[in-house]
């Protein structure tokens, strides 16, 4: 069977050279290639990733999440501007598993970062969602590698909402930052215990104007709440701080804490240990994704699934037995 190859596609070497030379245009095209489901693109993408691998991994990867309305885009822009003022190169990847339906929710964040988007030391890219969280992790992980090979030494991975995507982001970053608001009722409502446990830092955003006192009260509440969680494997004690993206206050403090964290985990060996664990998890994610596509892409499976769906709906066969039948059918054709 002939594998379709789009016209005007660059060669693997042209992609590799452009990425290593820091070309934003080639970087964007390479990420688009990674997001493609075309078989020819997948083959090319794997070749590119393998080649740039020795040039990647030299960044700090920071996951940023928060409740809706917390001001993630404004915070990330202020944070990104601060980091670029220190001569860092910052790549921002937005990740949203629901984006395939909403088509553009993450692009909205890009347009709101009006100043940062024109900064030559910043790169903003909505990341492919994929069909599952495993797909999200794989695509975003590959995008991070490309950005690192292109010279970006700080990667910010933004999640669009509070939900399962946080687990995926936490599993691919070095530091996990949770943005929260003060003065919105019970400060501990609306945030899952699991997300709090993952946080290396909680930042009370919009700590300005009439919200200053409320922000300090919220900071104390969150700091007390974090004390009930067991000690993290990293050896780091999570901190709670305040910031105002509009007034541009507290942004430097956030970065100071991240640097302290980085020094600690590099010294005690957790940084490399965590990265290695993430690589293994990434491998298994890829195996699971490939198996899923292999299974559902098999013609005889597609045909049998359609029949079984009707039988399950009419109660001719139980969902459990139907699942076993389809698995048995797949195994016979392996």
Long-range contacts (C-beta under 8 A, 24 or more apart in sequence): 3-39, 3-40, 3-43, 4-38, 4-39, 4-40, 5-38, 5-40, 6-38, 6-40, 6-41, 9-33, 9-40, 9-41, 9-44, 12-44, 12-47, 12-48, 12-51, 15-44, 15-48, 16-48, 16-51, 16-52, 19-48, 19-52, 19-146, 19-149, 19-150, 20-52, 20-55, 20-149, 20-150, 22-150, 22-151, 23-150, 24-123, 24-150, 27-123, 27-146, 27-147, 27-150, 28-125, 30-146, 31-125, 31-127, 31-128, 31-143, 31-146, 34-128, 34-139, 34-142, 34-143, 34-146, 35-128, 35-139, 45-142, 48-146, 49-142, 49-145, 49-146, 52-145, 52-146, 52-149, 53-145, 55-148, 55-149, 56-144, 56-145, 56-146, 56-148, 56-149, 57-145, 57-148, 57-275, 58-148, 58-153, 59-144, 59-147, 59-148, 59-152, 59-153, 59-154, 59-155, 60-153, 60-154, 60-155, 60-174, 60-175, 60-258, 60-262, 61-144, 61-155, 61-157, 61-172, 61-173, 61-174, 61-175, 62-154, 62-155, 62-156, 62-157, 62-173, 62-174, 62-175, 62-176, 62-177, 62-258, 63-157, 63-159, 63-166, 63-169, 63-170, 63-172, 63-173, 63-175, 63-176, 63-177, 64-156, 64-157, 64-158, 64-159, 64-177, 64-179, 65-158, 65-159, 65-162, 65-165, 65-166, 65-169, 65-176, 65-177, 65-178, 65-179, 65-195, 66-162, 66-178, 66-179, 66-180, 66-205, 67-162, 67-179, 67-180, 67-181, 67-190, 67-191, 68-161, 68-162, 69-181, 70-179, 70-180, 70-181, 70-205, 70-206, 71-179, 71-181, 71-205, 71-206, 71-245, 72-109, 72-158, 72-179, 73-109, 73-112, 73-113, 74-112, 74-245, 74-246, 75-179, 75-203, 75-205, 75-243, 75-245, 76-109, 76-113, 76-116, 76-156, 76-158, 77-112, 77-113, 77-114, 77-115, 77-116, 77-245, 78-243, 78-245, 78-248, 78-251, 79-156, 79-245, 79-251, 79-254, 79-255, 80-113, 80-116, 80-119, 80-122, 80-156, 81-115, 81-116, 81-119, 82-248, 82-251, 82-252, 82-255, 83-154, 83-255, 84-116, 84-119, 84-121, 84-122, 86-255, 87-121, 88-121, 88-153, 88-154, 89-121, 89-122, 89-123, 89-151, 89-152, 89-153, 89-154, 90-121, 90-122, 90-123, 90-152, 90-154, 90-155, 90-156, 91-122, 91-123, 91-124, 91-125, 91-144, 91-147, 91-150, 91-152, 91-154, 91-155, 91-156, 92-116, 92-122, 92-123, 92-124, 92-125, 92-155, 92-156, 92-158, 93-125, 93-126, 93-127, 93-140, 93-143, 93-144, 93-147, 93-155, 93-156, 93-157, 93-158, 94-124, 94-125, 94-126, 94-127, 94-158, 94-159, 94-160, 95-127, 95-129, 95-136, 95-140, 95-157, 95-158, 95-159, 95-160, 95-165, 95-168, 95-169, 96-126, 96-129, 96-159, 96-160, 96-161, 96-165, 97-129, 97-130, 97-132, 97-133, 97-136, 97-163, 97-164, 97-165, 97-168, 98-129, 98-160, 98-161, 99-126, 99-129, 99-160, 100-129, 100-131, 105-160, 106-160, 109-158, 109-160, 123-147, 123-150, 123-152, 127-157, 130-289, 132-289, 132-292, 133-164, 133-165, 133-167, 133-168, 134-168, 134-285, 134-288, 134-289, 135-289, 136-165, 136-168, 137-168, 137-171, 137-172, 137-282, 137-285, 138-282, 138-285, 138-286, 138-289, 140-168, 140-169, 140-172, 141-172, 141-282, 144-172, 162-190, 162-191, 162-192, 162-195, 166-194, 166-195, 166-198, 167-194, 167-198, 170-198, 171-278, 171-281, 172-278, 172-282, 174-262, 174-265, 174-271, 174-274, 174-275, 175-200, 175-201, 175-258, 175-261, 175-262, 176-200, 176-201, 177-201, 177-202, 177-203, 177-254, 177-258, 178-202, 178-203, 179-203, 179-205, 180-204, 180-205, 180-218, 180-222, 181-205, 181-206, 181-218, 182-206, 182-207, 182-211, 182-214, 182-215, 182-217, 182-218, 182-219, 183-211, 183-214, 183-215, 183-218, 187-217, 187-218, 187-221, 187-222, 188-221, 188-222, 188-225, 196-225, 196-226, 196-229, 197-229, 199-226, 199-238, 200-232, 200-234, 200-236, 200-238, 200-261, 201-238, 201-239, 201-240, 201-241, 201-254, 201-257, 201-258, 201-261, 202-226, 202-238, 202-239, 202-240, 202-241, 203-240, 203-241, 203-242, 203-243, 203-250, 203-254, 204-240, 204-241, 204-242, 204-243, 205-243, 205-244, 205-245, 206-244, 206-245, 206-246, 207-242, 207-243, 207-244, 207-249, 207-250, 208-244, 208-246, 208-247, 208-249, 215-242, 216-242, 233-270, 234-261, 234-264, 234-265, 234-268, 234-270, 234-274, 235-264, 235-265, 235-268, 235-270, 236-261, 236-264, 236-265, 295-330, 298-330, 298-333, 300-329, 300-333, 301-326, 301-329, 301-330, 304-329
